[in-house]
Amino acid sequence: MKKIKYLVLITGLISCLGFAMLPSFVGANASEDACKISLTSPLCTDPPMTAPEFVQILVNTLLYILGAVSVVVIIIAGIFYTTSQGDPALITKAKNTILYAVIGLIVAILSFAIVNFVIFKLQSPASGTGTGTGTGTGTGTGTGTGTGTGP
């Protein structure tokens, strides 16, 4: 009976989390309407997404989901911990689950930072210092006026 209660609880939490993450669709398509009115609209002139931008969006989305799952696992392990009724095996299991979820959350945060740092470095232009020599020729014309005094 307890296993069924926990199974129903976990299934309900996962379902609620899944429904909360679903995108909401809107009936109006602003980009098509804006392009019909004016082709100079910012909605029509956006450049296509580059590969680093796509990778950044994909990885960040997956890491957000991983972070949310870690928080849910911590909550569920906390419920297991409070309902263990002093059973040492259940307490150890709940503590280990919390520990592994926190480690997963830390890994998600660090990988989020690393991915964004690498993408930022890939997108920023290269800079550096250097020396060089060169030669050149040129022609020019000019006019001028002047005043002066002499001895």
N, C-alpha and C positions, 0 to 999 in steps of 0.2 A: 504494500500500500504506500509506503514512504517513497519507494522508487518511482511509482506512478505519479505521485505528487511532485517530486523533483523534475521528472520528465516533462510534465505539463507546465511547470513553472519555467523551465529552461526554454521549452518550445515557445511559450508565450512571449518571453523576453526577446528571443531571437526574432520572432515574427514582428513584434512591435518595432524593434530596431531596424529590421529590413524594410518595413513600410515607411518608417521615418526617413530612410535614405533614398526612397524612390523619388525620381524627379517629378515635378508637377508640370503638366503640359498646359500651355496657354493657347487659346483658339486663334489669336491674331498673329500674323507673321509680319512683324514690323520691318524686317530687312527687305522683303519683296515689295511691300507697299512703299517704303522709302525710295527704293530704286526706280519704281514706276514714276514717282513724282519728280525726283531729281537725282541724276547720276552722280552729282558731286556730294551727295550725302555721306557723312562719315561711315554709315552702315554699309555703303556700297564700295568704299575705297579702302577698306581694311586690307592690308597685305595678307597673303596666305600664311598659315602657321608654319614655322620652321621646325626642323627635327628636334633641336634642343628644347624648344618650347613645348612640343608634344610630349617628349620624354619627361620633362619637368611636371607637366600637368598630370600625366599618367602615374608617375611615381608618387607625387604628393597625394593624389586621390587614394592610391593603395595604402599609403602610410596613414592617412586619416582613418581609413577603415580599420587598419591594424590597431591603431590607438583606441578606437571605439570598442573593438572586440576585447582588447586588454582591460579596459575599464569595466566592461560587462563581466568578464571573467573574475576580476577582483571583487565585484559586488556579489557574484554567485558564490565565490569562495568564502566571502564574509558571512553569507547566509549559512553555508555549510559549517563554518566555525561556530556560529552562535547556536546552531541546532545540533551540535555534536553531543551535547549532554555529558560532557566529561570523558567521552570515549577517547583514549590516547591515540588510537589508530586514525580516527576521523579528524582529530585536532591536527595531527601530523600531516595528513593529506591536505587539509585546508590551508595550513601554513605553507606547505610546499607549493600549492596552487597559487597562493598570493605571491610568493617569492618569484615563481616563474613568470607570472603575469607582469609583475613590476619590472623584471629583467626585460621582458618583451617590450614593455612600454618605453624603457630607457633606450633599447636598441632602435625602436621606431623613431624616437626623438633625435637620436644621434644620426641615424641614416637620413632623416629629413634635412638636418643641417648640412651633412656632407653632400647630398645630392644638390641642394640649392647652391652651395659654395662652388661645386664643380661646374654647374650650369652657368653660374655668374661669371666664372673665370673663362669659360668657353665663349661667352657672348661678349665680353669686354674686349675692346681692341688691344692689340699687342702694343706695348710701349717699351721704349728703351733709349739709351743714349749711344752715340757713336760719333766718329769723326770721318771726314771724307774730304776729297779734293776734287776740283773740277776746273774746267776751262770753258771760256765762252767768248763769243764776239757779238758785237751789236752796233747798230747805227742809230742816230737820233738827230732830231732837228730841234731848234729852240730859238726863242727870241728873248731879248732882255733889254733893260734900260738901266742906266746908272749915272751917278753924279760923282764928282770927285774934285779935289783941289790938288794942285801940284806946286812945286817950288818955283 
